[in-house]
C-alpha cells in the first residue's frame, strides 16, 4: 500500500489507518489475541498506521500486536482529553507503559471544538511540546468533529496533525456542511499540517455505498490518510482493495453481506429525541434517558445524520 508523509512531519503512513475502537468491548468485544492478530494481518497488507485513544481502553490489543510488528515502521496515534500538565503527563505515561513502547508517534487532544477549546487545553499542549523535545512524542495534533476545530488548529503552528470527520454526506460534522469542512482542511493542508480523516463510512451508515464513499475520500488531494474501524480479515481485505483499486470483488462483497450488523447508541447519548423524529420506521425510541433501537430498525442510518453528538453507529 502507498505510504505518504503526514504534512510537514517526518512521519510516513499508509493511506489507510486502522481504526481500533471497533474491536473493543464497546463494540465487537474481540479477545486480545483476536484483536492483535487482526492488527498484525492488516500490517502484512501494508497498513502501518493505527488510531486509538485512552478512552478506548484498548492499548493491550496494540501491545500484543507489536510483538509481531516492526515498531520503527509502525505509527501509533492516540488521543487524550487532558487539559492540564498533570493530566497530559499521566496520559503519556499510561500510553507508554501499557503499549510497552519508548515513544508515541502522534498524540492528539481529543474532540477539540474550536480555538477556544484549544486555548483551554493549551497547558496540555505545552507539556506535549516538552515531551516531544525529549523524544517521547513525534508529533502533536487534535481530533475534531467540527469545522471550527480545524480552523482553530490552523492558528497554531505547534499543532501539526488534524484528525477531522470527513465523508461524502457530512455525517457527524456538527457545525456545517461537507463543503465547509473541505475548505477548512484544504487551508490546513496549505499550512503543512498532516491530515488523516475519520468516519469515511459515516460510522457504518454508508456501508451500502462503500465504493462511492471510499473513492470520495481517497480522491481528496489534501487528505493524507483516513481511519476506519475493522473487525475481520474480510473487512481489512475489502478496505485495502477499495484504497488500492476503488472497488471490491463480488465474492468478498458477498462474504461481507452475510455479517449480521446492528445499530448501537453510545452511552453519551443526551436523549434529545432527534433520532426518533427522523426515523420513518419507528425503529428507535427514548428509554430511561437514552435512545434505544427496537425491532422496527432497518439499519438505514438516517437517524445518525440528525444526532448532534454522533453517538449512533452501525457495526
Order of alpha helices (4+ residues) and beta strands (2+ residues): beta-beta-beta-alpha-beta-alpha-beta-alpha-beta-alpha-alpha-beta-alpha-beta-alpha-beta-alpha-beta-alpha-alpha-beta-alpha-beta-beta-alpha-beta
